[in-house]
Amino acid sequence: MGLVAYSRGQSTFLEAIDISSSGKTADNVFATWERGIKIVGEENVVLIVTDGKASNKAAARLLEARKPRIMWAPCLAHCLNNILKDFAKLPWMVGLLDKGKTLVGFLRNHSHLVAILASFSSRQVLKFSETRFAFNFLMMERLVELRPKLQQMFVSDAYNARLESRIDSGIACRGIVFNNIYWNEVNHMLGVSRRVMYLLQMVDGDVPVIEKVYEGMDQMSENIRQQEENNLRYEELNQLISNRWWAYHSTFHSVAYMLDPKFQGRGQEKSREVSKDWNMYLEIQFPNYQQRSTIKNQLCQYRNLEGSFGTGDSQMDRTTKGSVQWWEDNGYSGPDLQRLAIRVLSQASSSSSVERLFSIFGHITSKKRNCLVVSWIADFVFVANNTKLIGSHTSYDKFVGLSQTGSIPQITDVDIEAMEEEDEDEDDDPANEELLDEME
């Protein structure tokens, strides 16, 4: 297991611990977390983010019982990837993705066809991924982009001189490329999935955006309603999103949403769920009533745009600066709330920084270096990862909006091979499921 400390857009590798001999049980996971907490200092740990496996959920219950002021939240990148996984199982999407996979497989399995396509475009088709479902939608985005070039390739003399142009798979793939009805359906599918992709791109980066998650999920549902005219399809898609969101939702997401200056005065407190989570969090973090009262009074000032919260600059900064930077510059009228907001909004929303470490591990361990012990590998990763922090610029001051202004990210095959994801449906130690049942 890898331990990474994250704050304000920067990740520091702490330690790698080998638990392969004892298994990934709840007790072992919690013990590993305790080691990380000891390294950083318990007073400095605000949130632990992991994937949603049963062992981590059971360890989170132990954390809640023994260290209640430190919260646990499941990784939002996993949540969104699983939403796309659920989308990809819908009957009307399965056929579209399967044809895309067939076309990609046909092109990539014949090196001569790759060379012919390269004469028409410098862009390459992306390969299919069995676990990174977002990449499969990116694969389809790339196919849509390359379709005009693929049409040129399939009618070119260079292609028709090849044996592949006369075999059944070649004829079928040519038919796919020139099937307008199919591509209209593909564009519709991508329009439905694009908001999920955008939010995934946002939480998968280094900029702290945990405060955007709650509103982002609500906007995702509304965006799909606008894209999907078929009401039955919309209800099905919305239910899939809702099921995953409530499985991954944390009290911390509501607290961060309450403190996002982008939504200042938006009326988050009118949401029963957000207000419930906010008050629960305050009771955990501030056992003293007077402290909670002070925070609540300052929150009222913040909502009512009083003092530094309502100056002209502070209102302009809401849509130009990152949330943490905004509170540092404009929160001085409520110093207690300011300190709380900075701690909350500096947290990560996903465990992507940990997963990126595995690509570094993959570069260090190889067939020629397969005898390195875990402690040595961890030392190499510590140096390789943490030296990047020297002279690097933090990204916490960057404003991140929810409007879909950017294009879908371009992912290369190198990225696909480097970013391996563990299957969330993989079975954990059965003892973890029993422990969760006992804790209910």
One Martini backbone bead per residue (centre of mass of N, CA, C, O) as a GRO file, in nm:
protein
  440
    1MET     BB    1   0.098   0.035   0.020
    2GLY     BB    2   0.028   0.374  -0.038
    3LEU     BB    3   0.152   0.691   0.089
    4VAL     BB    4  -0.016   1.014   0.062
    5ALA     BB    5   0.032   1.360   0.072
    6TYR     BB    6  -0.225   1.619   0.059
    7SER     BB    7  -0.200   1.974  -0.059
    8ARG     BB    8  -0.275   2.221  -0.264
    9GLY     BB    9  -0.187   2.033  -0.531
   10GLN     BB   10   0.012   1.842  -0.355
   11SER     BB   11   0.223   1.548  -0.361
   12THR     BB   12   0.350   1.321  -0.103
   13PHE     BB   13   0.559   1.070  -0.057
   14LEU     BB   14   0.596   0.847   0.218
   15GLU     BB   15   0.498   0.528   0.183
   16ALA     BB   16   0.560   0.170   0.159
   17ILE     BB   17   0.352  -0.122   0.226
   18ASP     BB   18   0.378  -0.464   0.299
   19ILE     BB   19   0.063  -0.682   0.289
   20SER     BB   20   0.073  -0.964   0.139
   21SER     BB   21   0.096  -1.172   0.383
   22SER     BB   22  -0.172  -1.056   0.555
   23GLY     BB   23  -0.351  -0.873   0.403
   24LYS     BB   24  -0.647  -0.669   0.318
   25THR     BB   25  -0.746  -0.573   0.596
   26ALA     BB   26  -0.883  -0.361   0.813
   27ASP     BB   27  -0.650  -0.362   1.021
   28ASN     BB   28  -0.419  -0.314   0.817
   29VAL     BB   29  -0.524  -0.053   0.695
   30PHE     BB   30  -0.541   0.110   0.959
   31ALA     BB   31  -0.242   0.078   1.035
   32THR     BB   32  -0.141   0.231   0.786
   33TRP     BB   33  -0.281   0.496   0.844
   34GLU     BB   34  -0.143   0.545   1.118
   35ARG     BB   35   0.139   0.584   0.999
   36GLY     BB   36   0.066   0.835   0.833
   37ILE     BB   37  -0.037   1.007   1.070
   38LYS     BB   38   0.230   1.008   1.226
   39ILE     BB   39   0.401   1.152   1.013
   40VAL     BB   40   0.214   1.416   0.988
   41GLY     BB   41  -0.001   1.443   1.203
   42GLU     BB   42  -0.306   1.448   1.338
   43GLU     BB   43  -0.360   1.765   1.318
   44ASN     BB   44  -0.308   1.746   0.981
   45VAL     BB   45  -0.548   1.551   0.946
   46VAL     BB   46  -0.861   1.545   0.758
   47LEU     BB   47  -0.835   1.330   0.506
   48ILE     BB   48  -0.930   1.011   0.362
   49VAL     BB   49  -0.846   0.864   0.040
   50THR     BB   50  -1.013   0.601  -0.136
   51ASP     BB   51  -1.133   0.338  -0.229
   52GLY     BB   52  -1.443   0.120  -0.214
   53LYS     BB   53  -1.355  -0.107  -0.060
   54ALA     BB   54  -1.426  -0.310   0.199
   55SER     BB   55  -1.164  -0.261   0.362
   56ASN     BB   56  -1.193   0.053   0.364
   57LYS     BB   57  -1.471   0.070   0.495
   58ALA     BB   58  -1.393  -0.079   0.756
   59ALA     BB   59  -1.160   0.115   0.831
   60ALA     BB   60  -1.346   0.366   0.852
   61ARG     BB   61  -1.494   0.267   1.104
   62LEU     BB   62  -1.246   0.266   1.281
   63LEU     BB   63  -1.179   0.564   1.246
   64GLU     BB   64  -1.446   0.677   1.362
   65ALA     BB   65  -1.401   0.546   1.651
   66ARG     BB   66  -1.085   0.652   1.708
   67LYS     BB   67  -1.082   0.912   1.476
   68PRO     BB   68  -1.334   1.131   1.430
   69ARG     BB   69  -1.180   1.394   1.300
   70ILE     BB   70  -1.118   1.187   1.081
   71MET     BB   71  -1.194   1.147   0.752
   72TRP     BB   72  -1.376   0.959   0.500
   73ALA     BB   73  -1.336   0.913   0.136
   74PRO     BB   74  -1.423   0.830  -0.162
   75CYS     BB   75  -1.334   0.804  -0.482
   76LEU     BB   76  -1.445   0.999  -0.752
   77ALA     BB   77  -1.312   0.860  -0.994
   78HIS     BB   78  -1.443   0.587  -0.942
   79CYS     BB   79  -1.733   0.678  -0.959
   80LEU     BB   80  -1.724   0.784  -1.258
   81ASN     BB   81  -1.617   0.525  -1.385
   82ASN     BB   82  -1.870   0.356  -1.291
   83ILE     BB   83  -2.077   0.513  -1.449
   84LEU     BB   84  -1.956   0.436  -1.725
   85LYS     BB   85  -1.985   0.137  -1.679
   86ASP     BB   86  -2.295   0.143  -1.664
   87PHE     BB   87  -2.346   0.267  -1.937
   88ALA     BB   88  -2.195   0.033  -2.105
   89LYS     BB   89  -2.446  -0.176  -2.025
   90LEU     BB   90  -2.633  -0.055  -2.205
   91PRO     BB   91  -2.783  -0.174  -2.477
   92TRP     BB   92  -2.750   0.092  -2.664
   93MET     BB   93  -2.427   0.104  -2.603
   94VAL     BB   94  -2.300  -0.169  -2.663
   95GLY     BB   95  -2.310  -0.168  -2.975
   96LEU     BB   96  -2.141   0.089  -3.018
   97LEU     BB   97  -1.883  -0.009  -2.869
   98ASP     BB   98  -1.835  -0.273  -3.026
   99LYS     BB   99  -1.787  -0.140  -3.302
  100GLY     BB  100  -1.551   0.032  -3.210
  101LYS     BB  101  -1.373  -0.205  -3.119
  102THR     BB  102  -1.361  -0.342  -3.394
  103LEU     BB  103  -1.230  -0.111  -3.549
  104VAL     BB  104  -0.978  -0.083  -3.374
  105GLY     BB  105  -0.877  -0.374  -3.396
  106PHE     BB  106  -0.839  -0.377  -3.702
  107LEU     BB  107  -0.629  -0.145  -3.718
  108ARG     BB  108  -0.417  -0.236  -3.489
  109ASN     BB  109  -0.367  -0.543  -3.614
  110HIS     BB  110  -0.258  -0.366  -3.869
  111SER     BB  111   0.022  -0.208  -3.957
  112HIS     BB  112  -0.050  -0.110  -4.245
  113LEU     BB  113  -0.300   0.056  -4.158
  114VAL     BB  114  -0.153   0.250  -3.975
  115ALA     BB  115   0.022   0.367  -4.203
  116ILE     BB  116  -0.208   0.469  -4.382
  117LEU     BB  117  -0.342   0.657  -4.174
  118ALA     BB  118  -0.082   0.836  -4.135
  119SER     BB  119  -0.119   0.971  -4.426
  120PHE     BB  120  -0.389   1.132  -4.315
  121SER     BB  121  -0.295   1.118  -4.000
  122SER     BB  122  -0.144   1.190  -3.680
  123ARG     BB  123  -0.367   1.040  -3.563
  124GLN     BB  124  -0.468   0.791  -3.332
  125VAL     BB  125  -0.602   0.522  -3.228
  126LEU     BB  126  -0.760   0.398  -2.951
  127LYS     BB  127  -0.763   0.169  -2.718
  128PHE     BB  128  -0.902  -0.073  -2.544
  129SER     BB  129  -1.051  -0.097  -2.211
  130GLU     BB  130  -1.141  -0.305  -1.937
  131THR     BB  131  -1.130  -0.070  -1.684
  132ARG     BB  132  -1.111   0.211  -1.841
  133PHE     BB  133  -1.402   0.345  -1.936
  134ALA     BB  134  -1.328   0.631  -2.025
  135PHE     BB  135  -1.144   0.544  -2.265
  136ASN     BB  136  -1.380   0.438  -2.446
  137PHE     BB  137  -1.500   0.722  -2.494
  138LEU     BB  138  -1.237   0.837  -2.609
  139MET     BB  139  -1.223   0.643  -2.843
  140MET     BB  140  -1.484   0.753  -2.974
  141GLU     BB  141  -1.392   1.043  -3.006
  142ARG     BB  142  -1.160   0.973  -3.201
  143LEU     BB  143  -1.332   0.843  -3.422
  144VAL     BB  144  -1.495   1.095  -3.489
  145GLU     BB  145  -1.249   1.266  -3.566
  146LEU     BB  146  -1.141   1.034  -3.790
  147ARG     BB  147  -1.360   0.967  -3.998
  148PRO     BB  148  -1.276   1.125  -4.255
  149LYS     BB  149  -1.001   0.970  -4.274
  150LEU     BB  150  -1.121   0.685  -4.289
  151GLN     BB  151  -1.273   0.727  -4.551
  152GLN     BB  152  -1.023   0.784  -4.719
  153MET     BB  153  -0.880   0.517  -4.665
  154PHE     BB  154  -1.113   0.310  -4.768
  155VAL     BB  155  -1.080   0.453  -5.079
  156SER     BB  156  -0.800   0.387  -5.122
  157ASP     BB  157  -0.554   0.231  -5.296
  158ALA     BB  158  -0.380   0.127  -5.062
  159TYR     BB  159  -0.611  -0.035  -4.928
  160ASN     BB  160  -0.736  -0.197  -5.181
  161ALA     BB  161  -0.455  -0.358  -5.215
  162ARG     BB  162  -0.537  -0.507  -4.972
  163LEU     BB  163  -0.656  -0.787  -4.822
  164GLU     BB  164  -0.831  -0.650  -4.592
  165SER     BB  165  -1.052  -0.532  -4.798
  166ARG     BB  166  -1.175  -0.851  -4.856
  167ILE     BB  167  -1.250  -0.916  -4.584
  168ASP     BB  168  -1.497  -0.930  -4.360
  169SER     BB  169  -1.382  -0.723  -4.151
  170GLY     BB  170  -1.327  -0.499  -4.361
  171ILE     BB  171  -1.615  -0.467  -4.468
  172ALA     BB  172  -1.746  -0.403  -4.192
  173CYS     BB  173  -1.573  -0.149  -4.125
  174ARG     BB  174  -1.657   0.014  -4.366
  175GLY     BB  175  -1.957   0.020  -4.290
  176ILE     BB  176  -1.921   0.177  -4.027
  177VAL     BB  177  -1.789   0.440  -4.140
  178PHE     BB  178  -2.058   0.482  -4.352
  179ASN     BB  179  -2.263   0.496  -4.103
  180ASN     BB  180  -2.468   0.747  -4.014
  181ILE     BB  181  -2.651   0.632  -3.793
  182TYR     BB  182  -2.429   0.538  -3.604
  183TRP     BB  183  -2.292   0.825  -3.562
  184ASN     BB  184  -2.537   0.959  -3.438
  185GLU     BB  185  -2.544   0.772  -3.190
  186VAL     BB  186  -2.262   0.834  -3.089
  187ASN     BB  187  -2.301   1.139  -3.042
  188HIS     BB  188  -2.521   1.098  -2.834
  189MET     BB  189  -2.359   0.934  -2.629
  190LEU     BB  190  -2.139   1.155  -2.586
  191GLY     BB  191  -2.330   1.374  -2.484
  192VAL     BB  192  -2.412   1.218  -2.225
  193SER     BB  193  -2.099   1.158  -2.120
  194ARG     BB  194  -1.943   1.437  -2.106
  195ARG     BB  195  -1.997   1.533  -1.813
  196VAL     BB  196  -1.851   1.298  -1.681
  197MET     BB  197  -1.577   1.349  -1.815
  198TYR     BB  198  -1.532   1.634  -1.703
  199LEU     BB  199  -1.541   1.560  -1.400
  200LEU     BB  200  -1.316   1.353  -1.414
  201GLN     BB  201  -1.095   1.545  -1.506
  202MET     BB  202  -1.112   1.726  -1.254
  203VAL     BB  203  -1.062   1.503  -1.016
  204ASP     BB  204  -0.789   1.381  -1.162
  205GLY     BB  205  -0.631   1.608  -1.068
  206ASP     BB  206  -0.440   1.848  -0.867
  207VAL     BB  207  -0.669   2.025  -0.817
  208PRO     BB  208  -0.868   2.145  -0.578
  209VAL     BB  209  -1.237   2.017  -0.603
  210ILE     BB  210  -1.436   1.919  -0.372
  211GLU     BB  211  -1.655   2.160  -0.390
  212LYS     BB  212  -1.771   2.062  -0.690
  213VAL     BB  213  -1.915   1.787  -0.668
  214TYR     BB  214  -2.208   1.834  -0.584
  215GLU     BB  215  -2.286   2.024  -0.820
  216GLY     BB  216  -2.182   1.840  -1.048
  217MET     BB  217  -2.393   1.613  -1.011
  218ASP     BB  218  -2.641   1.786  -1.062
  219GLN     BB  219  -2.557   1.888  -1.347
  220MET     BB  220  -2.540   1.615  -1.483
  221SER     BB  221  -2.840   1.550  -1.477
  222GLU     BB  222  -2.933   1.802  -1.634
  223ASN     BB  223  -2.767   1.755  -1.892
  224ILE     BB  224  -2.902   1.483  -1.966
  225ARG     BB  225  -3.185   1.595  -1.995
  226GLN     BB  226  -3.105   1.774  -2.246
  227GLN     BB  227  -2.991   1.530  -2.427
  228GLU     BB  228  -3.244   1.344  -2.338
  229GLU     BB  229  -3.558   1.276  -2.483
  230ASN     BB  230  -3.576   1.004  -2.358
  231ASN     BB  231  -3.726   0.934  -2.065
  232LEU     BB  232  -3.637   0.644  -2.004
  233ARG     BB  233  -3.337   0.692  -2.041
  234TYR     BB  234  -3.305   0.910  -1.832
  235GLU     BB  235  -3.397   0.750  -1.584
  236GLU     BB  236  -3.174   0.539  -1.610
  237LEU     BB  237  -2.929   0.728  -1.593
  238ASN     BB  238  -3.005   0.872  -1.326
  239GLN     BB  239  -3.003   0.615  -1.150
  240LEU     BB  240  -2.706   0.544  -1.187
  241ILE     BB  241  -2.596   0.803  -1.066
  242SER     BB  242  -2.738   0.791  -0.790
  243ASN     BB  243  -2.623   0.521  -0.690
  244ARG     BB  244  -2.324   0.607  -0.693
  245TRP     BB  245  -2.333   0.867  -0.527
  246TRP     BB  246  -2.448   0.737  -0.259
  247ALA     BB  247  -2.201   0.540  -0.232
  248TYR     BB  248  -1.978   0.804  -0.234
  249HIS     BB  249  -2.087   0.982  -0.036
  250SER     BB  250  -1.992   1.259   0.178
  251THR     BB  251  -1.990   1.485   0.423
  252PHE     BB  252  -1.751   1.649   0.300
  253HIS     BB  253  -1.894   1.743   0.039
  254SER     BB  254  -2.097   1.931   0.181
  255VAL     BB  255  -1.897   2.113   0.329
  256ALA     BB  256  -1.748   2.216   0.077
  257TYR     BB  257  -1.999   2.336  -0.062
  258MET     BB  258  -2.063   2.549   0.161
  259LEU     BB  259  -1.751   2.692   0.105
  260ASP     BB  260  -1.799   2.782  -0.184
  261PRO     BB  261  -1.765   3.090  -0.335
  262LYS     BB  262  -1.915   3.040  -0.603
  263PHE     BB  263  -2.187   2.974  -0.399
  264GLN     BB  264  -2.245   3.233  -0.274
  265GLY     BB  265  -2.573   3.265  -0.174
  266ARG     BB  266  -2.724   2.993  -0.293
  267GLY     BB  267  -2.859   2.804  -0.054
  268GLN     BB  268  -2.740   2.535   0.078
  269GLU     BB  269  -2.899   2.540   0.358
  270LYS     BB  270  -3.177   2.434   0.223
  271SER     BB  271  -3.047   2.170   0.233
  272ARG     BB  272  -3.090   1.907   0.431
  273GLU     BB  273  -2.831   1.747   0.377
  274VAL     BB  274  -2.620   1.973   0.403
  275SER     BB  275  -2.699   2.070   0.688
  276LYS     BB  276  -2.660   1.803   0.832
  277ASP     BB  277  -2.359   1.767   0.762
  278TRP     BB  278  -2.256   2.032   0.878
  279ASN     BB  279  -2.347   1.988   1.177
  280MET     BB  280  -2.200   1.722   1.219
  281TYR     BB  281  -1.916   1.830   1.168
  282LEU     BB  282  -1.910   2.043   1.393
  283GLU     BB  283  -1.953   1.844   1.632
  284ILE     BB  284  -1.685   1.693   1.582
  285GLN     BB  285  -1.476   1.941   1.566
  286PHE     BB  286  -1.674   2.111   1.789
  287PRO     BB  287  -1.767   2.039   2.104
  288ASN     BB  288  -1.794   2.336   2.151
  289TYR     BB  289  -2.050   2.554   2.139
  290GLN     BB  290  -1.905   2.829   2.102
  291GLN     BB  291  -1.752   2.749   1.848
  292ARG     BB  292  -1.998   2.684   1.673
  293SER     BB  293  -2.132   2.962   1.697
  294THR     BB  294  -1.907   3.121   1.562
  295ILE     BB  295  -1.915   2.979   1.290
  296LYS     BB  296  -2.216   3.039   1.225
  297ASN     BB  297  -2.195   3.348   1.232
  298GLN     BB  298  -1.981   3.366   1.004
  299LEU     BB  299  -2.159   3.229   0.791
  300CYS     BB  300  -2.369   3.452   0.781
  301GLN     BB  301  -2.176   3.670   0.680
  302TYR     BB  302  -2.099   3.521   0.421
  303ARG     BB  303  -2.392   3.501   0.300
  304ASN     BB  304  -2.445   3.831   0.345
  305LEU     BB  305  -2.191   3.997   0.257
  306GLU     BB  306  -2.001   4.068   0.496
  307GLY     BB  307  -1.753   4.254   0.482
  308SER     BB  308  -1.507   4.081   0.315
  309PHE     BB  309  -1.737   3.909   0.163
  310GLY     BB  310  -1.857   4.193  -0.004
  311THR     BB  311  -1.653   4.289  -0.178
  312GLY     BB  312  -1.557   4.354  -0.490
  313ASP     BB  313  -1.314   4.162  -0.501
  314SER     BB  314  -1.448   3.907  -0.381
  315GLN     BB  315  -1.655   3.878  -0.616
  316MET     BB  316  -1.447   3.854  -0.845
  317ASP     BB  317  -1.280   3.606  -0.719
  318ARG     BB  318  -1.494   3.373  -0.742
  319THR     BB  319  -1.414   3.352  -1.082
  320THR     BB  320  -1.063   3.361  -1.055
  321LYS     BB  321  -1.022   3.187  -0.795
  322GLY     BB  322  -0.940   2.981  -0.580
  323SER     BB  323  -1.080   2.884  -0.289
  324VAL     BB  324  -0.835   2.909  -0.103
  325GLN     BB  325  -0.743   3.187  -0.200
  326TRP     BB  326  -1.002   3.336  -0.129
  327TRP     BB  327  -0.987   3.288   0.181
  328GLU     BB  328  -0.712   3.421   0.225
  329ASP     BB  329  -0.805   3.712   0.104
  330ASN     BB  330  -1.144   3.722   0.222
  331GLY     BB  331  -1.173   3.582   0.537
  332TYR     BB  332  -1.108   3.797   0.783
  333SER     BB  333  -1.403   3.835   0.913
  334GLY     BB  334  -1.374   3.498   0.957
  335PRO     BB  335  -1.128   3.330   1.103
  336ASP     BB  336  -1.255   3.054   1.178
  337LEU     BB  337  -1.382   2.992   0.904
  338GLN     BB  338  -1.124   3.024   0.741
  339ARG     BB  339  -0.965   2.787   0.861
  340LEU     BB  340  -1.170   2.570   0.788
  341ALA     BB  341  -1.186   2.616   0.480
  342ILE     BB  342  -0.887   2.561   0.413
  343ARG     BB  343  -0.884   2.268   0.515
  344VAL     BB  344  -1.112   2.158   0.336
  345LEU     BB  345  -1.028   2.280   0.036
  346SER     BB  346  -0.732   2.121   0.035
  347GLN     BB  347  -0.856   1.862  -0.058
  348ALA     BB  348  -0.904   1.565  -0.192
  349SER     BB  349  -1.122   1.371  -0.431
  350SER     BB  350  -0.884   1.166  -0.496
  351SER     BB  351  -0.651   0.875  -0.564
  352SER     BB  352  -0.466   0.944  -0.817
  353SER     BB  353  -0.184   0.997  -0.691
  354VAL     BB  354  -0.143   0.700  -0.614
  355GLU     BB  355  -0.179   0.568  -0.895
  356ARG     BB  356   0.064   0.719  -1.028
  357LEU     BB  357   0.282   0.562  -0.867
  358PHE     BB  358   0.261   0.287  -1.019
  359SER     BB  359   0.418   0.384  -1.268
  360ILE     BB  360   0.682   0.419  -1.115
  361PHE     BB  361   0.706   0.131  -1.021
  362GLY     BB  362   0.709   0.014  -1.315
  363HIS     BB  363   0.989   0.147  -1.390
  364ILE     BB  364   1.159   0.008  -1.160
  365THR     BB  365   1.020  -0.252  -1.217
  366SER     BB  366   1.151  -0.557  -1.358
  367LYS     BB  367   1.295  -0.831  -1.491
  368LYS     BB  368   1.583  -0.713  -1.391
  369ARG     BB  369   1.423  -0.587  -1.108
  370ASN     BB  370   1.273  -0.839  -0.925
  371CYS     BB  371   1.460  -0.827  -0.636
  372LEU     BB  372   1.344  -0.594  -0.510
  373VAL     BB  373   1.261  -0.456  -0.235
  374VAL     BB  374   1.020  -0.258  -0.114
  375SER     BB  375   1.202  -0.050   0.032
  376TRP     BB  376   1.369   0.026  -0.218
  377ILE     BB  377   1.146   0.111  -0.404
  378ALA     BB  378   1.037   0.333  -0.218
  379ASP     BB  379   1.292   0.508  -0.228
  380PHE     BB  380   1.286   0.564  -0.531
  381VAL     BB  381   1.002   0.691  -0.536
  382PHE     BB  382   1.056   0.918  -0.339
  383VAL     BB  383   1.262   1.060  -0.522
  384ALA     BB  384   1.106   1.076  -0.793
  385ASN     BB  385   0.856   1.233  -0.678
  386ASN     BB  386   0.971   1.463  -0.472
  387THR     BB  387   1.163   1.621  -0.671
  388LYS     BB  388   0.923   1.765  -0.823
  389LEU     BB  389   0.871   1.981  -0.586
  390ILE     BB  390   1.111   2.131  -0.671
  391GLY     BB  391   1.004   2.438  -0.779
  392SER     BB  392   0.714   2.404  -0.774
  393HIS     BB  393   0.382   2.492  -0.859
  394THR     BB  394   0.104   2.564  -0.723
  395SER     BB  395  -0.266   2.497  -0.797
  396TYR     BB  396  -0.474   2.631  -0.583
  397ASP     BB  397  -0.522   2.923  -0.746
  398LYS     BB  398  -0.706   2.779  -0.942
  399PHE     BB  399  -0.976   2.813  -1.134
  400VAL     BB  400  -1.279   2.603  -1.119
  401GLY     BB  401  -1.524   2.521  -1.336
  402LEU     BB  402  -1.841   2.370  -1.451
  403SER     BB  403  -1.818   2.464  -1.720
  404GLN     BB  404  -1.811   2.332  -2.054
  405THR     BB  405  -1.530   2.462  -2.217
  406GLY     BB  406  -1.372   2.220  -2.264
  407SER     BB  407  -1.228   1.966  -2.394
  408ILE     BB  408  -1.166   1.661  -2.437
  409PRO     BB  409  -0.930   1.474  -2.336
  410GLN     BB  410  -0.615   1.369  -2.446
  411ILE     BB  411  -0.540   1.023  -2.483
  412THR     BB  412  -0.287   0.809  -2.471
  413ASP     BB  413  -0.145   0.501  -2.482
  414VAL     BB  414   0.055   0.561  -2.254
  415ASP     BB  415  -0.160   0.633  -2.046
  416ILE     BB  416  -0.310   0.363  -2.048
  417GLU     BB  417  -0.063   0.187  -1.957
  418ALA     BB  418   0.008   0.356  -1.689
  419MET     BB  419  -0.309   0.353  -1.600
  420GLU     BB  420  -0.389   0.145  -1.358
  421GLU     BB  421  -0.681  -0.038  -1.249
  422GLU     BB  422  -0.850  -0.162  -1.009
  423ASP     BB  423  -1.092  -0.383  -0.954
  424GLU     BB  424  -1.383  -0.318  -0.773
  425ASP     BB  425  -1.500  -0.625  -0.798
  426GLU     BB  426  -1.298  -0.736  -0.633
  427ASP     BB  427  -1.225  -0.953  -0.401
  428ASP     BB  428  -1.218  -0.963  -0.071
  429ASP     BB  429  -1.196  -1.018   0.236
  430PRO     BB  430  -1.452  -1.173   0.400
  431ALA     BB  431  -1.406  -1.033   0.680
  432ASN     BB  432  -1.497  -0.749   0.591
  433GLU     BB  433  -1.797  -0.806   0.547
  434GLU     BB  434  -1.850  -0.902   0.837
  435LEU     BB  435  -1.760  -0.639   0.975
  436LEU     BB  436  -1.974  -0.459   0.846
  437ASP     BB  437  -2.219  -0.608   0.960
  438GLU     BB  438  -2.143  -0.564   1.263
  439MET     BB  439  -2.138  -0.233   1.239
  440GLU     BB  440  -2.450  -0.176   1.171
   0.00000   0.00000   0.00000
